[in-house]
């Protein structure tokens, strides 16, 4: 699955979780998944704790975090 396909699993809807990025079809915030990864949890452990998620959803959250970091780099280089 490409990063583009993974990013399609992320939704931002003002009517769901106050517009924070979530995994499509759930109310699981991307930040929750990223925090779990940062704490050392494996994708399988995260899916075990959040059974509405799949391993690809966890990968999608990581892809979204990487995409945001790239956006920040582009924004910083544009102002330099």
Secondary structure, DSSP 4 states (H G I P E B T S, - for coil): --HHHHHTTEE--TTSGGG--EETTS--BHHHHHHHHHTT--HHHHHHHSTT--HHHHHHHHHHHHHHHHHHHHHHHHH-
